[in-house]
Amino acid sequence: MVDHRPVAVFGATGQVGRAVADGLHAAGVPVRGIVRGQPQRATLWPVYPVQRWDTDTLAPVLSGCRAAFCMVPLVPQAEDLGRAQHRALAAAGVEHVVRLSVLREVIQAQLRLGQLHGALDEDFRRHGFAGAILHPDSFMQNLLGSAASIRAGVLQDATGDGAMGWIDAADIAAVASSLLKRDCDGQLHALNLTGPEMLTHRDVATRLGQWLGRPVTYQDLSPAALGDQLRRYGVPVFLVDIFCELAAWTRSTDVTRLPTPPTPQWLARAPHRLEQFLAAHNNVFPATAPG
């Protein structure tokens, strides 16, 4: 018997949340998109702007939902929002939940971002949800914020020769959608998600140059210089501290990180390579060379 109850998607207009909602909708699954502000673009599914993610406010939206995708925005009150979200889901009787966390090595290293998500992962488990906690590596979408500089021939960061398992947010969303479309097996899965290969920023710059048909140079800043630059761009201090700490850890960590792409059980295709991501964003990164 087909279960036609809706799936709630928190952060439904974000990089991952929107793709999760679109994937579910395309599969015929009713979606309730939950956002903290008014959506900037039209959607194919209902959107519920809910500023306060607390039990009473969310109760009408979550009522009757059989499952949920949950995440928190990177804001100073993120932990409070996440805990409130979990309480609301539990109060509504939603047991099948997929939560977007961060790479487990970042949690184990006790970085700021790791402490935030480690605390929320623990709270999530305490509520007894079944489903999954997704632990992705660095998003390929982060390159979009540097598009103008890349097109001018420079990619800047502060990661040195540290490699990351760059993953397309579309792959994360596809895994989440796959988990949410099927009946819950009553288990809580913890899934590390990366792309198919480990790449340094220098590697990425080379591949970007090949794609664009002109050289792109990686300019390696110190974490302090990266922080100064981000502050000049108006990035909030809360985020500057997170980004600089992540960069410093990536350039110096001796933790072995290997590609752990999604298994066919959760993603029925190969994860996207960098070039596939670039092709999907050809309006931003126009290819002028074959391929």
BELVENVEN-V324846 format. One record per residue. N is the residue number from 1. RES is the residue in three letters. SS is DSSP state (A for helix, B for strand, O for the rest). PHI is phi in whole degrees, 0 to 359 (999 if undefined). OMEGA is omega in radians with two decimals (NA if undefined). Layout:
n=N res=RES ss=SS phi=PHI omega=OMEGA
n=N res=RES ss=SS phi=PHI omega=OMEGA
This chain:
n=1 res=MET ss=O phi=999 omega=-3.10
n=2 res=VAL ss=O phi=283 omega=3.11
n=3 res=ASP ss=O phi=268 omega=-3.07
n=4 res=HIS ss=O phi=263 omega=3.09
n=5 res=ARG ss=O phi=291 omega=-3.05
n=6 res=PRO ss=O phi=284 omega=3.02
n=7 res=VAL ss=B phi=248 omega=3.10
n=8 res=ALA ss=B phi=276 omega=3.13
n=9 res=VAL ss=B phi=235 omega=3.07
n=10 res=PHE ss=B phi=284 omega=-3.13
n=11 res=GLY ss=O phi=63 omega=-2.93
n=12 res=ALA ss=O phi=287 omega=3.06
n=13 res=THR ss=O phi=248 omega=3.12
n=14 res=GLY ss=O phi=273 omega=-3.08
n=15 res=GLN ss=A phi=302 omega=-3.11
n=16 res=VAL ss=A phi=271 omega=-3.06
n=17 res=GLY ss=A phi=302 omega=-3.14
n=18 res=ARG ss=A phi=296 omega=3.13
n=19 res=ALA ss=A phi=293 omega=3.06
n=20 res=VAL ss=A phi=297 omega=-3.12
n=21 res=ALA ss=A phi=298 omega=3.13
n=22 res=ASP ss=A phi=297 omega=-3.14
n=23 res=GLY ss=A phi=296 omega=3.11
n=24 res=LEU ss=A phi=293 omega=-3.14
n=25 res=HIS ss=A phi=300 omega=-3.14
n=26 res=ALA ss=A phi=297 omega=3.13
n=27 res=ALA ss=O phi=271 omega=3.12
n=28 res=GLY ss=O phi=84 omega=3.14
n=29 res=VAL ss=O phi=269 omega=3.10
n=30 res=PRO ss=O phi=298 omega=-3.07
n=31 res=VAL ss=B phi=237 omega=2.92
n=32 res=ARG ss=B phi=240 omega=-3.12
n=33 res=GLY ss=B phi=276 omega=-3.11
n=34 res=ILE ss=B phi=246 omega=-3.13
n=35 res=VAL ss=B phi=227 omega=-3.12
n=36 res=ARG ss=O phi=263 omega=3.09
n=37 res=GLY ss=O phi=208 omega=-3.14
n=38 res=GLN ss=O phi=286 omega=3.13
n=39 res=PRO ss=O phi=295 omega=-3.12
n=40 res=GLN ss=O phi=274 omega=-3.12
n=41 res=ARG ss=O phi=231 omega=3.09
n=42 res=ALA ss=O phi=293 omega=3.12
n=43 res=THR ss=O phi=234 omega=3.11
n=44 res=LEU ss=O phi=271 omega=-3.07
n=45 res=TRP ss=O phi=224 omega=-3.09
n=46 res=PRO ss=B phi=296 omega=3.09
n=47 res=VAL ss=B phi=243 omega=3.14
n=48 res=TYR ss=B phi=242 omega=3.06
n=49 res=PRO ss=B phi=287 omega=-3.11
n=50 res=VAL ss=O phi=230 omega=-3.07
n=51 res=GLN ss=O phi=290 omega=-3.10
n=52 res=ARG ss=O phi=257 omega=3.13
n=53 res=TRP ss=O phi=272 omega=3.10
n=54 res=ASP ss=O phi=241 omega=-3.00
n=55 res=THR ss=A phi=301 omega=-3.08
n=56 res=ASP ss=A phi=293 omega=-3.09
n=57 res=THR ss=A phi=290 omega=-3.09
n=58 res=LEU ss=A phi=277 omega=-3.04
n=59 res=ALA ss=A phi=307 omega=-3.12
n=60 res=PRO ss=A phi=294 omega=-3.11
n=61 res=VAL ss=A phi=286 omega=-3.09
n=62 res=LEU ss=A phi=276 omega=-3.10
n=63 res=SER ss=O phi=301 omega=3.11
n=64 res=GLY ss=O phi=85 omega=3.13
n=65 res=CYS ss=O phi=285 omega=3.13
n=66 res=ARG ss=O phi=266 omega=-3.08
n=67 res=ALA ss=B phi=202 omega=-3.13
n=68 res=ALA ss=B phi=205 omega=2.93
n=69 res=PHE ss=B phi=253 omega=-3.10
n=70 res=CYS ss=B phi=234 omega=3.11
n=71 res=MET ss=O phi=204 omega=3.06
n=72 res=VAL ss=O phi=234 omega=3.05
n=73 res=PRO ss=O phi=287 omega=3.12
n=74 res=LEU ss=O phi=278 omega=3.11
n=75 res=VAL ss=O phi=227 omega=-3.09
n=76 res=PRO ss=O phi=305 omega=-3.12
n=77 res=GLN ss=O phi=266 omega=-3.04
n=78 res=ALA ss=A phi=302 omega=-3.11
n=79 res=GLU ss=A phi=295 omega=3.11
n=80 res=ASP ss=A phi=297 omega=3.12
n=81 res=LEU ss=A phi=297 omega=-3.13
n=82 res=GLY ss=A phi=295 omega=3.13
n=83 res=ARG ss=A phi=295 omega=3.10
n=84 res=ALA ss=A phi=296 omega=3.10
n=85 res=GLN ss=A phi=300 omega=3.14
n=86 res=HIS ss=A phi=298 omega=3.13
n=87 res=ARG ss=A phi=297 omega=-3.12
n=88 res=ALA ss=A phi=294 omega=3.12
n=89 res=LEU ss=A phi=297 omega=3.14
n=90 res=ALA ss=A phi=295 omega=-3.13
n=91 res=ALA ss=A phi=296 omega=3.14
n=92 res=ALA ss=O phi=276 omega=3.12
n=93 res=GLY ss=O phi=77 omega=3.11
n=94 res=VAL ss=O phi=274 omega=-3.05
n=95 res=GLU ss=O phi=259 omega=-3.09
n=96 res=HIS ss=B phi=264 omega=-3.03
n=97 res=VAL ss=B phi=224 omega=3.00
n=98 res=VAL ss=B phi=249 omega=-3.09
n=99 res=ARG ss=B phi=250 omega=3.08
n=100 res=LEU ss=B phi=271 omega=-3.13
n=101 res=SER ss=O phi=248 omega=3.13
n=102 res=VAL ss=O phi=221 omega=-3.12
n=103 res=LEU ss=O phi=310 omega=-3.07
n=104 res=ARG ss=A phi=299 omega=3.13
n=105 res=GLU ss=A phi=297 omega=3.09
n=106 res=VAL ss=A phi=291 omega=3.06
n=107 res=ILE ss=A phi=293 omega=-3.12
n=108 res=GLN ss=A phi=296 omega=3.13
n=109 res=ALA ss=O phi=282 omega=3.11
n=110 res=GLN ss=O phi=60 omega=3.01
n=111 res=LEU ss=O phi=290 omega=-3.12
n=112 res=ARG ss=A phi=306 omega=3.14
n=113 res=LEU ss=A phi=295 omega=3.11
n=114 res=GLY ss=A phi=292 omega=3.10
n=115 res=GLN ss=A phi=296 omega=3.11
n=116 res=LEU ss=A phi=300 omega=-3.05
n=117 res=HIS ss=A phi=285 omega=3.06
n=118 res=GLY ss=A phi=299 omega=3.11
n=119 res=ALA ss=A phi=295 omega=-3.14
n=120 res=LEU ss=A phi=286 omega=3.04
n=121 res=ASP ss=A phi=299 omega=3.14
n=122 res=GLU ss=A phi=296 omega=3.12
n=123 res=ASP ss=A phi=295 omega=3.10
n=124 res=PHE ss=A phi=301 omega=3.12
n=125 res=ARG ss=A phi=296 omega=-3.12
n=126 res=ARG ss=A phi=298 omega=3.13
n=127 res=HIS ss=O phi=281 omega=3.04
n=128 res=GLY ss=O phi=79 omega=3.13
n=129 res=PHE ss=O phi=293 omega=2.93
n=130 res=ALA ss=B phi=258 omega=-3.12
n=131 res=GLY ss=B phi=129 omega=-3.10
n=132 res=ALA ss=B phi=198 omega=2.90
n=133 res=ILE ss=B phi=247 omega=-3.11
n=134 res=LEU ss=B phi=263 omega=-3.09
n=135 res=HIS ss=B phi=242 omega=-3.07
n=136 res=PRO ss=B phi=273 omega=3.01
n=137 res=ASP ss=O phi=276 omega=-3.03
n=138 res=SER ss=O phi=296 omega=-3.11
n=139 res=PHE ss=B phi=284 omega=2.97
n=140 res=MET ss=A phi=299 omega=-3.13
n=141 res=GLN ss=A phi=299 omega=3.09
n=142 res=ASN ss=A phi=299 omega=3.13
n=143 res=LEU ss=A phi=293 omega=-3.11
n=144 res=LEU ss=A phi=298 omega=3.13
n=145 res=GLY ss=A phi=291 omega=3.12
n=146 res=SER ss=A phi=253 omega=-2.99
n=147 res=ALA ss=A phi=301 omega=-3.09
n=148 res=ALA ss=A phi=297 omega=3.12
n=149 res=SER ss=A phi=295 omega=3.14
n=150 res=ILE ss=A phi=296 omega=3.13
n=151 res=ARG ss=A phi=295 omega=3.08
n=152 res=ALA ss=O phi=275 omega=3.03
n=153 res=GLY ss=O phi=103 omega=-3.10
n=154 res=VAL ss=B phi=224 omega=2.97
n=155 res=LEU ss=B phi=245 omega=-3.09
n=156 res=GLN ss=B phi=248 omega=2.95
n=157 res=ASP ss=B phi=193 omega=-3.09
n=158 res=ALA ss=O phi=224 omega=-3.05
n=159 res=THR ss=O phi=264 omega=3.13
n=160 res=GLY ss=O phi=59 omega=3.11
n=161 res=ASP ss=O phi=258 omega=3.10
n=162 res=GLY ss=O phi=285 omega=-3.12
n=163 res=ALA ss=O phi=263 omega=3.12
n=164 res=MET ss=B phi=230 omega=3.11
n=165 res=GLY ss=O phi=270 omega=-3.07
n=166 res=TRP ss=O phi=315 omega=-3.11
n=167 res=ILE ss=B phi=231 omega=3.06
n=168 res=ASP ss=O phi=286 omega=3.10
n=169 res=ALA ss=A phi=303 omega=3.10
n=170 res=ALA ss=A phi=297 omega=3.10
n=171 res=ASP ss=A phi=289 omega=3.08
n=172 res=ILE ss=A phi=299 omega=-3.14
n=173 res=ALA ss=A phi=296 omega=3.14
n=174 res=ALA ss=A phi=295 omega=3.08
n=175 res=VAL ss=A phi=295 omega=3.13
n=176 res=ALA ss=A phi=299 omega=3.13
n=177 res=SER ss=A phi=298 omega=3.12
n=178 res=SER ss=A phi=300 omega=3.13
n=179 res=LEU ss=A phi=294 omega=-3.05
n=180 res=LEU ss=A phi=280 omega=3.14
n=181 res=LYS ss=A phi=287 omega=-3.04
n=182 res=ARG ss=O phi=269 omega=3.08
n=183 res=ASP ss=O phi=294 omega=3.14
n=184 res=CYS ss=O phi=290 omega=3.13
n=185 res=ASP ss=O phi=269 omega=3.10
n=186 res=GLY ss=O phi=82 omega=-3.12
n=187 res=GLN ss=O phi=258 omega=3.01
n=188 res=LEU ss=B phi=248 omega=-3.13
n=189 res=HIS ss=B phi=265 omega=3.03
n=190 res=ALA ss=B phi=245 omega=-2.98
n=191 res=LEU ss=B phi=240 omega=2.97
n=192 res=ASN ss=B phi=283 omega=-3.08
n=193 res=LEU ss=B phi=237 omega=3.00
n=194 res=THR ss=O phi=226 omega=2.97
n=195 res=GLY ss=O phi=283 omega=-3.02
n=196 res=PRO ss=O phi=281 omega=-3.08
n=197 res=GLU ss=O phi=209 omega=3.08
n=198 res=MET ss=O phi=269 omega=-3.09
n=199 res=LEU ss=B phi=226 omega=2.95
n=200 res=THR ss=O phi=280 omega=3.04
n=201 res=HIS ss=A phi=298 omega=3.10
n=202 res=ARG ss=A phi=295 omega=3.07
n=203 res=ASP ss=A phi=300 omega=-3.11
n=204 res=VAL ss=A phi=296 omega=3.12
n=205 res=ALA ss=A phi=299 omega=3.12
n=206 res=THR ss=A phi=299 omega=-3.11
n=207 res=ARG ss=A phi=292 omega=3.08
n=208 res=LEU ss=A phi=296 omega=3.11
n=209 res=GLY ss=A phi=298 omega=3.11
n=210 res=GLN ss=A phi=296 omega=-3.13
n=211 res=TRP ss=A phi=291 omega=-3.07
n=212 res=LEU ss=A phi=280 omega=3.14
n=213 res=GLY ss=O phi=82 omega=3.08
n=214 res=ARG ss=O phi=206 omega=-3.03
n=215 res=PRO ss=O phi=297 omega=2.95
n=216 res=VAL ss=O phi=236 omega=-3.08
n=217 res=THR ss=B phi=257 omega=3.04
n=218 res=TYR ss=B phi=273 omega=3.08
n=219 res=GLN ss=B phi=256 omega=-3.07
n=220 res=ASP ss=B phi=271 omega=3.10
n=221 res=LEU ss=O phi=270 omega=2.92
n=222 res=SER ss=O phi=282 omega=3.08
n=223 res=PRO ss=A phi=304 omega=3.12
n=224 res=ALA ss=A phi=294 omega=3.12
n=225 res=ALA ss=A phi=294 omega=3.07
n=226 res=LEU ss=A phi=299 omega=3.12
n=227 res=GLY ss=A phi=299 omega=3.10
n=228 res=ASP ss=A phi=300 omega=-3.12
n=229 res=GLN ss=A phi=295 omega=-3.14
n=230 res=LEU ss=A phi=298 omega=3.11
n=231 res=ARG ss=A phi=295 omega=3.10
n=232 res=ARG ss=A phi=297 omega=3.11
n=233 res=TYR ss=O phi=281 omega=3.11
n=234 res=GLY ss=O phi=87 omega=3.10
n=235 res=VAL ss=O phi=290 omega=-3.13
n=236 res=PRO ss=O phi=302 omega=-3.10
n=237 res=VAL ss=A phi=305 omega=3.12
n=238 res=PHE ss=A phi=306 omega=-3.12
n=239 res=LEU ss=A phi=282 omega=3.09
n=240 res=VAL ss=A phi=303 omega=-3.14
n=241 res=ASP ss=A phi=298 omega=3.13
n=242 res=ILE ss=A phi=295 omega=-3.07
n=243 res=PHE ss=A phi=295 omega=-3.11
n=244 res=CYS ss=A phi=291 omega=3.11
n=245 res=GLU ss=A phi=294 omega=3.10
n=246 res=LEU ss=A phi=298 omega=3.14
n=247 res=ALA ss=A phi=296 omega=-3.13
n=248 res=ALA ss=A phi=298 omega=3.13
n=249 res=TRP ss=A phi=293 omega=-3.12
n=250 res=THR ss=A phi=297 omega=-3.09
n=251 res=ARG ss=A phi=283 omega=-3.03
n=252 res=SER ss=A phi=239 omega=-3.03
n=253 res=THR ss=O phi=292 omega=3.04
n=254 res=ASP ss=O phi=257 omega=3.08
n=255 res=VAL ss=O phi=289 omega=3.12
n=256 res=THR ss=O phi=282 omega=3.11
n=257 res=ARG ss=O phi=247 omega=-3.13
n=258 res=LEU ss=O phi=246 omega=3.09
n=259 res=PRO ss=O phi=299 omega=3.09
n=260 res=THR ss=O phi=230 omega=-3.09
n=261 res=PRO ss=O phi=296 omega=-3.14
n=262 res=PRO ss=O phi=303 omega=3.10
n=263 res=THR ss=O phi=283 omega=3.12
n=264 res=PRO ss=O phi=304 omega=3.11
n=265 res=GLN ss=O phi=300 omega=-3.07
n=266 res=TRP ss=O phi=250 omega=3.14
n=267 res=LEU ss=O phi=223 omega=-2.98
n=268 res=ALA ss=O phi=274 omega=3.07
n=269 res=ARG ss=O phi=204 omega=3.09
n=270 res=ALA ss=O phi=289 omega=3.08
n=271 res=PRO ss=O phi=294 omega=-3.06
n=272 res=HIS ss=O phi=292 omega=2.94
n=273 res=ARG ss=O phi=279 omega=-3.10
n=274 res=LEU ss=A phi=304 omega=-3.10
n=275 res=GLU ss=A phi=296 omega=3.08
n=276 res=GLN ss=A phi=291 omega=3.05
n=277 res=PHE ss=A phi=298 omega=-3.13
n=278 res=LEU ss=A phi=297 omega=3.12
n=279 res=ALA ss=A phi=297 omega=3.13
n=280 res=ALA ss=A phi=289 omega=3.13
n=281 res=HIS ss=O phi=239 omega=-3.07
n=282 res=ASN ss=O phi=296 omega=3.07
n=283 res=ASN ss=O phi=291 omega=3.11
n=284 res=VAL ss=O phi=266 omega=-3.13
n=285 res=PHE ss=O phi=241 omega=-3.07
n=286 res=PRO ss=O phi=291 omega=3.14
n=287 res=ALA ss=O phi=283 omega=3.07
n=288 res=THR ss=O phi=240 omega=3.09
n=289 res=ALA ss=O phi=231 omega=3.12
n=290 res=PRO ss=O phi=306 omega=3.01
n=291 res=GLY ss=O phi=90 omega=NA
